[in-house]
């Protein structure tokens, strides 16, 4: 999988998963409204502002007539869950980066 597609899909799946959980649980159970975004809350990880930690091993793919791209070989997420997405042949490098996201707050109609 191309790195760009992998990162995009992972972030969309995380946010979509939160939204799905919100529709299946009682109001306020998953990312309730009015969670503080003050620095102490963000530092403690209790906020709608979250950081997604990525650690991916990528391989440079070069094909004639095409732009070079980075393919994800394997990925490790914050809790150490590893996903294999291909073989690790050729030149590879490990990339570590963080992406801040704002999780959707639960908004219930009254």
Secondary structure, DSSP 8 states (H G I E B T S, - for coil): -BHHHHHHHHHHHHHHHHHHHHHHS-TTSSS-TT---SHHHHHHT-SSEEEEEEEEEEEEE--TTS--EEEEEEEEETT--EEE-S---S-EEEEEEEEEEE--------
